[in-house]
Amino acid sequence: MNNKLHTTPYLSVILPVYNVEKYLRQALDSILCQANSNIEILIVDDGSTDLSGCISDKYANEYPNVHSFHIPNSGQAVARNYGLEKARGEYIYFMDPDDWVEYGLFEEAINRIIIDNTEIFFMNFSFVAEDGRYIRKSNNIFNSCNGIISAEQCIEEMLLGKVEGFVWQIVFKKSLAVSDKRFVDFRDMKYEDVVWLPEIIHSAKKISISNKYFYNYRQRNNSTVHSVTINNINDRKMSICIVSKFIIRNYPNLVKLIKVWQLRSLIHLYSMIAKANQSNNSDELKTIQKSVKKQICMNHNFFYLSSKNQLKYFLIVLGLFQTVKKIKGMIR
Protein backbone atom coordinates (compact mmCIF):
# COMPACT_ATOMS: atom_id res chain seq x y z
CA MET A 1 0.00 0.00 0.00
CA ASN A 2 1.32 3.45 -0.87
CA ASN A 3 -1.14 5.87 0.68
CA LYS A 4 0.75 9.14 0.43
CA LEU A 5 0.25 11.78 3.10
CA HIS A 6 -2.10 14.62 2.22
CA THR A 7 -1.22 16.86 5.17
CA THR A 8 1.34 19.59 4.67
CA PRO A 9 4.69 18.40 6.05
CA TYR A 10 6.53 20.60 8.53
CA LEU A 11 9.93 19.79 7.02
CA SER A 12 11.03 18.72 3.55
CA VAL A 13 14.29 16.75 3.32
CA ILE A 14 15.73 16.73 -0.20
CA LEU A 15 18.26 14.12 -1.36
CA PRO A 16 19.81 14.40 -4.84
CA VAL A 17 20.83 10.81 -5.63
CA TYR A 18 23.33 9.49 -8.14
CA ASN A 19 24.91 6.02 -7.93
CA VAL A 20 25.04 5.70 -4.15
CA GLU A 21 23.43 2.26 -3.69
CA LYS A 22 26.02 1.36 -1.04
CA TYR A 23 25.12 4.27 1.25
CA LEU A 24 21.55 5.33 0.46
CA ARG A 25 19.79 3.07 2.95
CA GLN A 26 21.81 4.42 5.87
CA ALA A 27 21.02 8.00 4.82
CA LEU A 28 17.29 7.33 4.54
CA ASP A 29 17.10 5.31 7.77
CA SER A 30 18.84 8.12 9.68
CA ILE A 31 16.06 10.50 8.56
CA LEU A 32 13.18 8.11 9.13
CA CYS A 33 14.21 7.40 12.74
CA GLN A 34 13.99 11.09 13.73
CA ALA A 35 11.60 12.04 16.54
CA ASN A 36 9.79 14.60 14.39
CA SER A 37 7.43 12.49 12.28
CA ASN A 38 6.01 15.42 10.30
CA ILE A 39 8.68 15.11 7.61
CA GLU A 40 8.57 14.41 3.90
CA ILE A 41 11.60 12.94 2.16
CA LEU A 42 12.07 13.85 -1.49
CA ILE A 43 14.53 11.56 -3.28
CA VAL A 44 15.55 12.92 -6.68
CA ASP A 45 17.26 10.13 -8.62
CA ASP A 46 19.50 11.91 -11.11
CA GLY A 47 19.69 9.16 -13.72
CA SER A 48 21.51 6.61 -11.56
CA THR A 49 22.89 3.57 -13.37
CA ASP A 50 23.16 1.39 -10.24
CA LEU A 51 20.40 0.25 -7.87
CA SER A 52 19.89 3.69 -6.28
CA GLY A 53 16.66 4.25 -8.20
CA CYS A 54 15.25 0.87 -7.15
CA ILE A 55 16.15 1.52 -3.50
CA SER A 56 14.45 4.92 -3.72
CA ASP A 57 11.27 3.38 -5.12
CA LYS A 58 11.30 0.65 -2.47
CA TYR A 59 11.40 3.21 0.35
CA ALA A 60 8.70 5.29 -1.37
CA ASN A 61 6.44 2.22 -1.55
CA GLU A 62 7.02 1.34 2.10
CA TYR A 63 6.80 4.78 3.69
CA PRO A 64 3.97 7.26 2.94
CA ASN A 65 6.20 10.29 3.63
CA VAL A 66 8.91 9.22 1.15
CA HIS A 67 8.62 10.34 -2.48
CA SER A 68 10.85 9.06 -5.26
CA PHE A 69 11.42 11.07 -8.44
CA HIS A 70 13.50 10.12 -11.47
CA ILE A 71 15.04 12.64 -13.84
CA PRO A 72 17.59 12.32 -16.69
CA ASN A 73 21.16 12.76 -15.47
CA SER A 74 21.57 16.52 -15.21
CA GLY A 75 23.86 17.11 -12.23
CA GLN A 76 23.40 17.76 -8.53
CA ALA A 77 22.34 21.40 -8.95
CA VAL A 78 19.43 20.47 -11.23
CA ALA A 79 18.37 17.66 -8.87
CA ARG A 80 18.41 20.01 -5.87
CA ASN A 81 16.35 22.60 -7.75
CA TYR A 82 13.85 19.91 -8.74
CA GLY A 83 13.46 18.88 -5.12
CA LEU A 84 13.07 22.46 -3.97
CA GLU A 85 10.28 23.01 -6.48
CA LYS A 86 8.46 19.89 -5.26
CA ALA A 87 8.93 20.54 -1.52
CA ARG A 88 5.80 21.36 0.49
CA GLY A 89 7.33 21.84 3.93
CA GLU A 90 7.65 25.10 5.83
CA TYR A 91 11.29 24.19 6.44
CA ILE A 92 13.87 22.73 4.06
CA TYR A 93 16.89 20.52 4.55
CA PHE A 94 19.28 19.35 1.81
CA MET A 95 21.20 16.16 2.55
CA ASP A 96 23.79 14.25 0.56
CA PRO A 97 22.76 10.59 0.09
CA ASP A 98 26.15 9.10 1.02
CA ASP A 99 26.12 10.76 4.47
CA TRP A 100 23.89 10.35 7.52
CA VAL A 101 22.46 12.48 10.34
CA GLU A 102 22.33 11.87 14.09
CA TYR A 103 19.14 11.34 16.03
CA GLY A 104 17.44 14.52 17.26
CA LEU A 105 18.63 16.85 14.50
CA PHE A 106 15.29 17.98 13.12
CA GLU A 107 13.55 18.24 16.48
CA GLU A 108 16.27 20.51 17.81
CA ALA A 109 16.55 22.49 14.58
CA ILE A 110 12.85 23.36 14.38
CA ASN A 111 12.59 24.04 18.13
CA ARG A 112 15.59 26.35 18.06
CA ILE A 113 14.28 28.30 15.07
CA ILE A 114 10.90 28.76 16.75
CA ILE A 115 12.22 29.58 20.25
CA ASP A 116 15.03 31.84 18.99
CA ASN A 117 12.75 33.48 16.41
CA THR A 118 15.34 32.86 13.69
CA GLU A 119 15.17 31.60 10.11
CA ILE A 120 18.19 29.28 9.92
CA PHE A 121 19.60 26.55 12.16
CA PHE A 122 23.38 26.10 11.62
CA MET A 123 25.19 23.01 12.96
CA ASN A 124 28.57 21.32 13.26
CA PHE A 125 29.52 18.08 11.52
CA SER A 126 32.02 15.22 11.67
CA PHE A 127 34.30 13.98 8.91
CA VAL A 128 34.04 10.19 8.54
CA ALA A 129 35.95 7.74 6.35
CA GLU A 130 34.38 5.87 3.44
CA ASP A 131 33.70 2.90 5.73
CA GLY A 132 32.03 5.16 8.32
CA ARG A 133 34.95 5.43 10.77
CA TYR A 134 35.26 8.76 12.58
CA ILE A 135 38.09 11.01 11.31
CA ARG A 136 37.72 14.40 12.98
CA LYS A 137 35.25 17.11 13.87
CA SER A 138 34.62 20.30 11.89
CA ASN A 139 35.48 23.75 13.17
CA ASN A 140 33.22 24.28 16.18
CA ILE A 141 30.77 27.01 15.23
CA PHE A 142 29.74 27.53 18.84
CA ASN A 143 33.30 28.36 19.87
CA SER A 144 33.41 31.12 17.27
CA CYS A 145 29.92 32.56 17.63
CA ASN A 146 27.18 33.13 20.16
CA GLY A 147 23.98 31.06 20.17
CA ILE A 148 22.23 33.55 17.88
CA ILE A 149 24.10 35.55 15.24
CA SER A 150 23.32 37.90 12.37
CA ALA A 151 23.84 37.09 8.71
CA GLU A 152 26.84 39.41 8.59
CA GLN A 153 28.46 37.70 11.58
CA CYS A 154 27.96 34.32 9.93
CA ILE A 155 29.46 35.49 6.63
CA GLU A 156 32.42 36.99 8.50
CA GLU A 157 33.11 33.70 10.30
CA MET A 158 32.96 31.86 6.98
CA LEU A 159 35.37 34.29 5.32
CA LEU A 160 37.83 33.81 8.17
CA GLY A 161 37.55 30.04 7.90
CA LYS A 162 36.21 29.70 11.44
CA VAL A 163 32.95 28.29 10.08
CA GLU A 164 32.85 25.80 7.24
CA GLY A 165 29.86 26.34 4.98
CA PHE A 166 28.08 23.37 3.39
CA VAL A 167 24.45 23.33 2.29
CA TRP A 168 23.68 20.37 4.58
CA GLN A 169 24.82 22.35 7.64
CA ILE A 170 21.58 24.31 7.70
CA VAL A 171 17.87 23.76 8.24
CA PHE A 172 16.10 26.86 6.98
CA LYS A 173 12.72 28.42 6.38
CA LYS A 174 11.57 27.70 2.86
CA SER A 175 10.53 31.35 2.42
CA LEU A 176 14.24 32.33 2.31
CA ALA A 177 14.59 30.48 -0.99
CA VAL A 178 11.06 30.21 -2.36
CA SER A 179 8.33 32.82 -2.33
CA ASP A 180 5.93 34.51 -4.73
CA LYS A 181 8.68 36.91 -5.77
CA ARG A 182 11.85 34.81 -5.73
CA PHE A 183 13.35 31.38 -6.24
CA VAL A 184 16.97 31.06 -5.15
CA ASP A 185 18.11 28.19 -7.32
CA PHE A 186 21.39 26.31 -7.48
CA ARG A 187 23.53 27.22 -10.45
CA ASP A 188 24.32 24.39 -12.84
CA MET A 189 27.97 24.11 -11.83
CA LYS A 190 30.19 22.14 -9.48
CA TYR A 191 30.51 23.71 -6.00
CA GLU A 192 27.07 25.21 -6.51
CA ASP A 193 26.49 25.29 -2.74
CA VAL A 194 29.51 27.61 -2.29
CA VAL A 195 27.59 30.20 -4.30
CA TRP A 196 24.08 29.36 -3.04
CA LEU A 197 24.65 29.30 0.72
CA PRO A 198 25.81 32.94 1.19
CA GLU A 199 22.70 34.15 -0.61
CA ILE A 200 20.41 32.17 1.71
CA ILE A 201 22.31 33.38 4.79
CA HIS A 202 22.10 36.94 3.51
CA SER A 203 18.30 36.65 3.35
CA ALA A 204 18.04 35.78 7.04
CA LYS A 205 17.78 38.31 9.86
CA LYS A 206 18.99 35.95 12.59
CA ILE A 207 20.60 32.51 12.68
CA SER A 208 20.55 29.88 15.43
CA ILE A 209 23.92 28.21 16.08
CA SER A 210 24.29 24.73 17.56
CA ASN A 211 27.41 23.27 19.18
CA LYS A 212 26.26 19.71 18.42
CA TYR A 213 27.70 17.51 15.69
CA PHE A 214 24.55 16.29 13.96
CA TYR A 215 25.93 15.51 10.50
CA ASN A 216 28.40 12.85 9.30
CA TYR A 217 30.26 13.85 6.14
CA ARG A 218 31.64 10.79 4.37
CA GLN A 219 34.95 11.24 2.54
CA ARG A 220 34.75 9.21 -0.67
CA ASN A 221 37.61 9.36 -3.16
CA ASN A 222 35.34 8.73 -6.15
CA SER A 223 32.52 11.09 -5.12
CA THR A 224 31.54 14.03 -7.33
CA VAL A 225 32.99 16.44 -4.77
CA HIS A 226 36.40 14.79 -4.78
CA SER A 227 36.62 14.09 -8.52
CA VAL A 228 38.88 16.51 -10.37
CA THR A 229 38.34 17.59 -13.97
CA ILE A 230 39.07 20.70 -16.00
CA ASN A 231 35.38 21.62 -15.71
CA ASN A 232 35.49 21.24 -11.91
CA ILE A 233 38.58 23.41 -11.72
CA ASN A 234 37.00 26.11 -13.89
CA ASP A 235 33.80 25.96 -11.81
CA ARG A 236 35.86 26.39 -8.64
CA LYS A 237 37.52 29.47 -10.14
CA MET A 238 34.12 30.83 -11.11
CA SER A 239 32.69 30.24 -7.61
CA ILE A 240 35.55 32.23 -6.06
CA CYS A 241 34.80 35.13 -8.41
CA ILE A 242 31.01 35.01 -7.83
CA VAL A 243 31.27 34.92 -4.02
CA SER A 244 33.87 37.72 -3.99
CA LYS A 245 31.54 39.96 -6.00
CA PHE A 246 28.64 39.01 -3.71
CA ILE A 247 30.58 40.11 -0.61
CA ILE A 248 31.68 43.38 -2.22
CA ARG A 249 28.08 44.14 -3.21
CA ASN A 250 26.35 43.20 0.04
CA TYR A 251 28.92 43.44 2.84
CA PRO A 252 31.24 46.42 2.31
CA ASN A 253 32.40 46.14 5.94
CA LEU A 254 33.80 42.69 5.17
CA VAL A 255 35.63 43.53 1.95
CA LYS A 256 38.98 43.45 3.80
CA LEU A 257 38.39 39.77 4.59
CA ILE A 258 37.79 38.71 0.98
CA LYS A 259 41.53 38.30 0.42
CA VAL A 260 41.69 35.89 3.36
CA TRP A 261 38.87 33.76 1.96
CA GLN A 262 40.29 33.95 -1.57
CA LEU A 263 43.71 32.73 -0.42
CA ARG A 264 42.23 29.73 1.36
CA SER A 265 40.08 28.98 -1.72
CA LEU A 266 43.05 29.36 -4.08
CA ILE A 267 45.11 26.92 -2.02
CA HIS A 268 42.27 24.42 -2.28
CA LEU A 269 42.11 25.07 -6.02
CA TYR A 270 45.86 24.56 -6.39
CA SER A 271 45.54 21.24 -4.53
CA MET A 272 42.82 20.20 -6.99
CA ILE A 273 45.06 21.03 -9.94
CA ALA A 274 47.96 19.13 -8.41
CA LYS A 275 45.73 16.08 -8.06
CA ALA A 276 44.50 16.40 -11.65
CA ASN A 277 48.10 16.73 -12.87
CA GLN A 278 48.86 13.23 -11.61
CA SER A 279 46.70 11.71 -14.36
CA ASN A 280 46.34 14.51 -16.91
CA ASN A 281 49.42 16.69 -17.17
CA SER A 282 48.01 18.85 -19.98
CA ASP A 283 49.15 22.26 -21.18
CA GLU A 284 45.79 23.72 -20.09
CA LEU A 285 46.29 22.47 -16.53
CA LYS A 286 49.84 23.80 -16.45
CA THR A 287 48.61 27.24 -17.55
CA ILE A 288 45.85 27.30 -14.90
CA GLN A 289 48.25 26.08 -12.22
CA LYS A 290 50.78 28.79 -13.07
CA SER A 291 48.05 31.47 -12.91
CA VAL A 292 46.73 30.20 -9.55
CA LYS A 293 50.24 30.06 -8.08
CA LYS A 294 50.83 33.67 -9.14
CA GLN A 295 47.64 34.76 -7.37
CA ILE A 296 48.67 32.87 -4.23
CA CYS A 297 52.14 34.42 -4.23
CA MET A 298 50.59 37.92 -4.47
CA ASN A 299 48.27 37.28 -1.51
CA HIS A 300 50.08 37.77 1.81
CA ASN A 301 47.22 37.03 4.21
CA PHE A 302 48.70 33.67 5.21
CA PHE A 303 48.78 34.60 8.91
CA TYR A 304 44.97 34.12 9.02
CA LEU A 305 45.27 30.54 7.73
CA SER A 306 45.24 27.33 9.74
CA SER A 307 48.65 25.74 10.33
CA LYS A 308 47.90 23.12 7.67
CA ASN A 309 47.03 25.74 5.06
CA GLN A 310 50.05 27.83 6.05
CA LEU A 311 52.23 24.83 5.30
CA LYS A 312 50.56 24.39 1.93
CA TYR A 313 50.96 28.12 1.22
CA PHE A 314 54.73 28.13 1.77
CA LEU A 315 55.21 24.88 -0.15
CA ILE A 316 53.35 26.38 -3.12
CA VAL A 317 55.29 29.66 -2.96
CA LEU A 318 58.61 27.79 -2.70
CA GLY A 319 57.69 25.46 -5.55
CA LEU A 320 57.85 22.35 -3.35
CA PHE A 321 54.15 21.43 -3.23
CA GLN A 322 54.26 18.86 -6.04
CA THR A 323 57.27 17.10 -4.49
CA VAL A 324 55.84 16.91 -0.99
CA LYS A 325 52.44 15.89 -2.40
CA LYS A 326 54.00 12.58 -3.41
CA ILE A 327 54.86 11.77 0.20
CA LYS A 328 51.81 9.93 1.42
CA GLY A 329 50.04 11.38 4.42
CA MET A 330 51.78 14.76 4.58
CA ILE A 331 49.24 16.68 2.54
CA ARG A 332 45.75 15.63 1.58
N, C-alpha and C positions, 0 to 999 in steps of 0.2 A: 504494500500500500504506500502511496506517495501523496498523502494529503498535505499539500503545502500550506504554510501558515498564511492567514489573511490579515492578521493584525500587523500594525506597523512596528518593525523591530526598533529597539532603542539604539542598537549598535550594528553597523555593517562592517564585517571583516572581509577584506578583498585580498585574494591570493592569485597573482599571475603565475601560471604554471607552465613549465616547459621541461620535459624530460627529467623529472625528479621522482620517478617511481620508488626509488630506494628510501626516500625521506618523507614523502607526502603524508603517509598515514600518521607519522609522529606529529607533524605540524597540525593536521586536522584534529587529532585526538586531544592535543594540548589546548585547542580552542573549545572543543565540545565539553571538556571537563570543567570549564569555568563555572563559578558560582552564579554569575548573571546569566540566566537562561534566555533572556530577551535579546537574542543575538541572531543575525542572519550571516551565513558564510557564503560568499560569492566566489566560486572557483572559476577562473577564466583560463581555460586550456588553450594555450597559444600554439596550436598545431603540433602538439607533442607526437613523437614517433615511437615512444615506448608505451608502457601501460599506464601512464599518468592519467590519460583521458578516461580509461576504464575504471580506475580507482576513484576518480572524481564522480563518475556516474553512479558507482556503487554507493558512495556516501550520500549522494543526493537522493537515491532511492530509499535508503535506510533512515535518513534523518529529514524531517519536514522543514527544518530551518537551513538546510544546505542546498545550494543551487549550483548546478554545473552548466557552464557555457563553453562552447567550442568555437574558436575563430581560426581563420587561416594564419599561419605563422607570420607575425607582423612586428614582433619585438615587445619587450617588457612595457615600454611606455604606452603603446597602443592598448595592451591588455589592461593596464592600470586605468587608463581613461575609460575603457569599456565597462569595467567594474564600477567606477565612480558614477557613470551615467545610470547604471542599473540599481545602485544602492538606494535603499528606502529609509535607512536609519537616520536618527538625529545626529549620531556620532559616527565617525569613520576611523577605521584602522587598516593600514596596509601592512601585510605580512609576507615575507618571502617563504616559499613552500619547502625550502630545505632547512629551515630553522624551526625553533619551537619556543613557546612562551611558558612562563611559570604560572602556577595556580594563583588566582587572586588578582591578576593584572587588571581585567576589565572592571571588576567591582571597585577596586581602589581608584582607577582612572576616572570613572564616571562620578564617584562620590567626591573625589577631590575637585573636579571641575565644578560640580554643583555647590559644594561647601565654600570653596575659594572664590566662587563667582568668576571663573576664568573661562578660556575657550580652548586651551590646549593643555594636555597632560604630557610632560616630558620625562623620560625615564633613562636609567642606566642599562647596560647590557654586558654580557660576558662573551668573550671569544672562546669558541670550542673547536676542537679538531674535527676532521671529517668523520671520525668514528664516534664523536660525541664527547670525547674527553675534554675536561676543562683546561683552558690555556691560561687566560688572564682576564681580569676585569677591565672595563673601559674607564676612561677618565671619570671620576666621580663628580657628577653635576652638582650634587648637594654641597660638596666641599667648596665649589667655586661660587655658588649662588645661594640666595635665600630661598625659602619655600615657595614664594611667589615673586616672579620677576616680570619686567616689561619686555616687549619685543626687542627694544634697542639693547637692553642688557643681555638678552639671549644671543643676539647677533654679535655683540662684542665678544662674548665668551667663545663663540664659534670661530671668530676671526683670530683670536689669540690661541686657539687650539686647546682651550681648557674644556670645551664641550665638543664632542664628536657629533656630527649631524647626519643621521640616516632617517629615511622616511618612516621606518618601522619603530623609531624611538618615540613617536607621538601618537596619542589618541586625540582627535580634534573634532570640534563642531563642524558638521557638514557645511553650514552656512559660510564658513571661511573660504571654501572652495567652490561651492555651488549655490547659486541664488538666481533670482529672476534676471539679474543684471550681469552676472559674471559666471564663468566656468574656468577655474584655474587648472588647465590640463598639463599633463606631462609632455614635454617636447620629445619628438621621435629621435632620440639620440642616446648614446650610452652615458651613464652618469646623470640621467635626467633628474634624479632626486636632489643632486647638488644644486641644480637651478631651481627646482620646484619648492624645496623646503623653505628657503629664505622668504619667498613670496607669501607662503602660508603663515609663517611666523610674523611677518610684517603686518598681516591683516588682523592679528590678535591684539587686544588691549593688555591682557594679562595672561601669564602662563604659570601653571602649577608645575613644580619641580619635585621629583621623587628621588630619594637616595637608595631605592631598592633596585636590584638587578633582575628585572622581569623577563628580559629577552636573551636568547641564546643564539649567537651569530656564528654559524658553521663556516669554517674556512675550507673551501673546496678548491683544489688546484684547477679543475676543469670547469668551474662555474663561469657564467657570463661576466661576472664582476672581475674575476682573476684572469680571464683570457685577454691576450694582448694582440691587437691587430692595428694596422695603420689607421683604420676608421676609428677604433677606440681611442688611439692617441690623439687624433685630430678632434674628436668629440671632447676629450679631456681639456685640450687647449681652448676649445670654444667655451666650455663651461667656466673656465677661469676668467675669460674675457666677459662673459655675460654677468657673472656674479659681481665682478669688480665694478661694472657699469651700474648694476643695481644698487650697490652700496653708495657709490658716488651720488646717485640720483636721490636716494631715500634717507641716507644717514650721513650727512656732511660732517657730523662730529666724529665719525669713525673712519674717515678717509685715511687718517694717519696709520691705521691698522691694516689697511688693504695690503701694503707691502709685506707685512708679516704673514698674512694668509697666502698671498701669492707665492712667497718663497717656499712655504711648506707644500703648497700644491705643485710647484715646479719640481721640487725634489721628488715628490711622488711620481710626477710625469717622467722625470729622468730615469727613475727606477723601472718604470714601465718600458721605456725605450731600450734600456739595457737588457731587460728580459727578452724583448722581441728580437734584439740583435743576436741572441744566441742561436736562433733558428732562421732568421731572415736578415742577413747583414746587407741590406740594400742601400743604394745611394740616397734614396728618399729618407730612410731612417737616419743615415749619417748626417744629412743636412738638418733634419729636425733636431737631432741630438746636439749638434753643434750650436744651433740657435738657442735651445733651452739652456745649455751650459753657459752661454754668454749672458743670458738673463739672470741666471743664478749668481754668477760672478759679480754682476752689477748690483745685486741686492745684498746689503750688509746688515740685515736685521736678524742675523743668526743667533744673537743673544736671547731672543724670545723663543727659540726652538727647544724641543726636548733634547736630552743628551744624545739620544739615538739619531735624531735628525741633524743635530750639530755634527756628529761624526760623519754622516752621509754628506753634509754640506762641504766639509773640508776635504773629503776624499774626492768629491766631484771637482772642486776648485783646483786641487793638486793633480788632477788627472789620474787618480789611483782607484777610482770607483770600480771600473771594469775588472781590474786585477783582484781586488779584495772580494768582489762579487763571486768569484770562482771558489773562494774558501767557504765551504759549507757551514752555515750556522752563524756567520758573522753579521751578514746583512740579509734581511728578507725583503 
